[in-house]
Amino acid sequence: MKGFVQNSLILILLLGCASTPNDTIEVARRESIKKLEMGCLEDVFWGMQPDYPLTDYTTYVIWMEMGGTGPSPEEWCREYARNRVN
């Protein structure tokens, strides 16, 4: 009887895992992107994101006032996060 209960419990758990909708994975993916994006923005603000093409947010503002072009920190971090998760 003990083996039957264990096997039944394992079967129920496996069915539960197998029936997890893909929406759950997509939601987790979006959450990961959002967290990574927010961390990236904070790092850019403090000048701690070495991959950002400019030094920090202040440098971006000065660059734009001088007539420069390029992605805003928000745009850059959004793309950066999507590339990291994909």
Secondary structure, 3 states (H helix, E strand, C coil): CHHHHHHHHHHHHHHHHHCCCHHHHHHHHHHHHHHHHHHHHHHHHCCCCCCCCCCCHHHHHHHHHCCCCCCCHHHHHHHHHHHHHC
